[in-house]
Amino acid sequence: MVAVTLRALLWLPVVRVAHAAQVKLTERAGAVDNDLLYTTNPVCLQNSCVNPFAPGLVDIPRLATLIWQCSPEGEVQKYVKFCKDALDYDAAIPSGNESTPLDKIVASQDSAASTMFFYHLSALGYDAWEFRRPGETDDVCVLNVYKLTCLTYFPKNQAGCKTGAQIPFLRPCRNACESYLSQCQVECCDASTQCVFEHEAQDGSEQSGYYDAEGPSALCTGSGAGRLASPGALLLLLLGLQLSVWERGLGGWARHLLLVTVLCCATSLQGCSLFIPSHRVPNWRKDSDYLVRFEHVPAGKPETAATLNSCNVLNSQPGDEVCSGRGQCKPWSIQPLK
């Protein structure tokens, strides 16, 4: 005979209603996208579900293929402007032309980070012009977008490395991504926003997400700031504690009656259908890529000439071509990146 407490019965149905339909039916390390099935929670409302779901996510495979070198202690911080408040470590730098000075290399990474931050905020519905100093904001979502973006474009030095030595790209730690998902309340309703994943791209290359470790770690880039507890989870925990005390005071017949009532409610909430609709394309991928949506293609040019920032001095256009056709450019960063 298996004894089931009142607390367990009340806890499980509530959690199952919220998450049962979000369970991935097939989940294997290194699985191909076509081998994965997702189910959509019918009572879930999508929120901040954009494509890509995390800032800089699409750039991780490219950054991982670059050759990185160990930077001198404290030198990168001297030239970082946009990401200055996010870096509490010595960042590695991509190896380029030996004649390229360090300040130019850092400025290039800083510019890439600020551009990605701007457009990801825009995709989430924010006015990025209101967050020109993201390190000073009280908005926890914006702050997490800022941190995750900078961790992506400024991987830290490998522990104990020698200045100038070639080192691997240390991708952001898992908890940096999880903190962003939590604080921005990202919800795609099918559990497809997984921080740690591996899959085969259409071109046959292997792609992976964030490193499966809690920061700080010598194996990835990130801090030890953990995720905040969900208010809903705290409420359920308190409810469970209250019920634990309350059920001790119930008589035998009253306890059994309450158990039957709760069981009936749980069954009705979960439903009895054995058919669970599934899909292979994650919900966040079904939305158009905001990086494509925001890009600008100069008149008469092929799509390969598209640029996100038409005001960039390297991609300067005539007045009627910049700012997506609005014809005016204004500095966004408080401190010019170039």
WONORLIN-V741241 format. One record per residue. RES is the residue in one letter. PSI is psi in degrees with one decimal (* if undefined). Layout:
BEGIN
RES,PSI  RES,PSI
END
This chain:
BEGIN
M,131.9  V,125.5  A,129.1  V,122.9  T,160.0  L,-39.0  R,-42.1  A,-40.8  L,-37.4  L,-32.6  W,-50.0  L,-46.3  P,-39.3  V,-45.8  V,-37.9  R,-39.2  V,-37.5  A,-31.6  H,-7.6  A,-42.8  A,-1.1  Q,-1.4  V,133.1  K,125.8  L,-32.0  T,123.4  E,110.5  R,142.7  A,131.4  G,14.5  A,150.7  V,148.6  D,-39.5  N,-14.3  D,1.1  L,137.7  L,140.8  Y,148.5  T,143.7  T,132.8  N,115.4  P,-19.2  V,12.1  C,145.2  L,125.3  Q,144.4  N,129.1  S,33.7  C,93.7  V,165.2  N,113.4  P,154.9  F,-15.9  A,146.3  P,129.4  G,0.7  L,-42.7  V,-17.0  D,-13.3  I,-46.3  P,-39.4  R,-44.6  L,-33.9  A,-22.2  T,-11.4  L,158.9  I,122.2  W,149.1  Q,153.2  C,128.5  S,156.2  P,144.7  E,125.9  G,-2.6  E,-41.4  V,-40.5  Q,-24.1  K,-26.8  Y,-11.9  V,135.4  K,-65.8  F,-47.2  C,11.3  K,-44.1  D,-11.3  A,-15.1  L,114.5  D,30.5  Y,168.3  D,118.9  A,146.2  A,164.5  I,146.2  P,139.8  S,126.9  G,-149.0  N,131.7  E,-22.3  S,-9.5  T,121.0  P,155.9  L,-39.3  D,-32.6  K,-38.9  I,-45.6  V,-40.7  A,-36.1  S,-44.4  Q,-39.5  D,-41.2  S,-41.8  A,-40.8  A,-44.2  S,-36.5  T,-45.5  M,-40.5  F,-47.0  F,-48.9  Y,-28.5  H,-41.1  L,-42.6  S,-40.3  A,-32.7  L,-5.8  G,5.8  Y,156.9  D,102.1  A,-21.6  W,-17.5  E,-3.4  F,55.4  R,-16.3  R,72.2  P,-26.7  G,-11.6  E,2.4  T,154.4  D,-4.5  D,111.6  V,-30.1  C,-50.0  V,-40.7  L,-39.0  N,-34.0  V,-43.8  Y,-49.0  K,-46.4  L,-38.0  T,-47.0  C,-35.2  L,-31.4  T,-45.2  Y,-10.5  F,73.5  P,148.7  K,160.3  N,146.6  Q,138.6  A,130.0  G,11.4  C,156.4  K,140.5  T,126.7  G,-11.8  A,146.0  Q,131.8  I,159.9  P,159.6  F,115.2  L,98.9  R,161.6  P,148.6  C,156.7  R,-42.5  N,-20.5  A,-41.3  C,-43.7  E,-37.0  S,-41.2  Y,-47.9  L,-38.6  S,-50.9  Q,-27.9  C,1.5  Q,46.4  V,124.1  E,115.2  C,-1.7  C,13.8  D,16.5  A,26.9  S,-11.2  T,68.5  Q,128.8  C,-32.6  V,119.0  F,160.7  E,132.5  H,166.7  E,125.6  A,170.7  Q,-28.2  D,4.0  G,-7.0  S,153.4  E,131.6  Q,143.1  S,161.8  G,-127.9  Y,159.8  Y,136.1  D,72.8  A,152.1  E,131.5  G,154.5  P,142.8  S,149.2  A,-10.8  L,-7.8  C,170.9  T,125.3  G,169.4  S,-177.1  G,9.8  A,115.6  G,174.5  R,146.0  L,147.6  A,140.6  S,132.9  P,-36.6  G,-40.7  A,-39.5  L,-39.8  L,-43.4  L,-37.8  L,-45.3  L,-39.6  L,-41.1  G,-39.8  L,-40.6  Q,-42.1  L,-33.1  S,-40.6  V,-41.1  W,-39.5  E,-21.8  R,-24.5  G,-3.5  L,146.5  G,169.5  G,-48.8  W,-36.8  A,-37.3  R,-44.4  H,-38.4  L,-41.2  L,-37.7  L,-43.2  V,-42.0  T,-46.7  V,-40.3  L,-40.7  C,-42.5  C,-42.3  A,-41.3  T,-42.2  S,-33.3  L,-39.4  Q,-25.2  G,166.6  C,5.5  S,135.4  L,-10.4  F,122.4  I,107.8  P,139.5  S,164.3  H,156.2  R,-25.0  V,119.2  P,146.4  N,-37.3  W,-26.6  R,-17.1  K,-24.5  D,152.4  S,146.8  D,118.2  Y,-23.5  L,-31.5  V,-38.1  R,-34.7  F,-9.2  E,159.3  H,127.4  V,115.3  P,145.4  A,132.3  G,2.3  K,153.7  P,166.4  E,-24.1  T,-14.1  A,5.8  A,147.9  T,146.7  L,-44.7  N,95.4  S,-7.6  C,-6.3  N,133.5  V,-25.5  L,-16.6  N,33.5  S,140.6  Q,165.6  P,162.2  G,-30.6  D,2.5  E,-21.4  V,165.3  C,45.2  S,35.3  G,-3.1  R,-17.9  G,9.0  Q,141.5  C,132.8  K,142.4  P,129.3  W,-45.0  S,137.1  I,-42.0  Q,116.8  P,136.0  L,-17.6  K,*
END
